[in-house]
């Protein structure tokens, strides 16, 4: 029988995140449906990152299977699924931000900026 993975082991196994997964997971700090995530990411990145439906829904399926996001019950007025980060998903985003800041800091140092 396998023992449950620790938070540290889970984070290590899923990072580094792809750029798409990073933006999707970050956007889901508040409940949102898939189309809303696509719009937010496109707007935030000034259209540099445009998530297609296949990329978005593939990532949502994967993030949900990993326990990093979950579906939220809707009020019934909208048939679209709402997703949000789980506490583990938030931890993954926070660790990934720390990693990206470190990479950026090192790059600046190496370039003398």
C-alpha positions in Angstrom: 0.0 0.0 0.0 1.4 3.4 -1.0 1.5 6.1 1.7 -0.1 9.4 0.8 2.3 12.0 -0.7 3.2 15.0 1.4 2.5 18.5 0.1 6.2 19.0 -0.6 6.2 15.8 -2.7 3.1 16.8 -4.7 4.5 20.3 -5.4 7.8 18.8 -6.5 6.0 16.4 -8.8 3.9 19.0 -10.6 6.4 21.9 -10.9 7.6 23.6 -12.9 4.2 24.3 -14.4 3.7 25.0 -18.1 2.9 28.6 -18.8 -0.7 27.7 -19.6 -1.1 25.7 -16.4 0.4 28.5 -14.4 -2.0 31.1 -15.7 -5.0 28.8 -15.5 -4.2 27.8 -11.9 -3.5 31.4 -10.9 -6.7 32.7 -12.5 -8.7 30.2 -10.5 -7.9 31.9 -7.2 -11.6 33.0 -7.6 -14.2 30.6 -9.1 -14.5 30.9 -12.8 -15.7 29.0 -15.8 -13.3 28.0 -18.6 -14.3 30.8 -21.0 -13.7 33.3 -18.3 -10.2 31.9 -17.7 -9.5 32.2 -21.4 -10.6 35.8 -21.5 -8.7 36.8 -18.3 -5.4 35.2 -19.4 -5.6 36.8 -22.8 -6.4 40.2 -21.4 -3.7 39.9 -18.7 -1.0 39.0 -21.1 -2.1 41.4 -23.8 -2.9 38.5 -26.1 0.6 37.0 -25.7 -0.9 33.8 -24.2 -4.1 32.7 -25.9 -5.5 29.5 -24.6 -7.3 27.4 -27.1 -10.2 25.2 -25.9 -8.1 22.0 -26.2 -5.3 23.4 -24.2 -7.6 24.9 -21.6 -9.8 21.9 -21.0 -6.9 19.5 -21.2 -5.2 21.5 -18.5 -8.3 21.8 -16.4 -8.8 18.0 -16.5 -5.2 17.4 -15.5 -5.2 20.0 -12.7 -8.4 18.5 -11.4 -7.0 15.0 -11.5 -4.0 16.3 -9.5 -6.2 17.8 -6.9 -5.1 21.3 -7.6 -8.5 22.6 -8.7 -12.1 21.5 -8.0 -15.5 22.2 -9.5 -17.8 24.5 -7.6 -21.6 24.1 -7.4 -23.2 26.8 -9.6 -26.5 28.5 -8.8 -28.2 26.6 -11.6 -28.6 29.7 -13.8 -25.6 28.8 -15.9 -24.8 25.3 -17.2 -21.0 26.0 -17.4 -18.8 24.4 -14.8 -17.1 26.7 -12.3 -13.6 25.8 -11.2 -11.4 27.1 -8.3 -8.0 26.4 -6.8 -7.8 24.0 -3.9 -5.5 24.8 -1.0 -2.9 22.6 -2.6 -3.3 24.4 -5.9 -2.7 27.7 -4.1 0.4 26.3 -2.5 1.7 25.1 -6.0 1.1 28.6 -7.4 2.9 30.3 -4.5 5.9 27.9 -4.9 6.0 28.4 -8.6 6.0 32.2 -8.1 8.9 31.9 -5.7 10.7 29.8 -8.3 10.1 32.2 -11.1 11.2 35.1 -9.0 14.4 33.3 -8.2 15.0 32.5 -11.9 14.4 36.1 -12.8 16.7 37.4 -10.1 19.5 35.0 -11.2 19.1 36.1 -14.8 19.3 39.7 -13.9 22.5 39.1 -11.8 24.1 37.1 -14.6 23.3 39.8 -17.1 24.5 42.6 -14.8 21.1 44.3 -14.7 
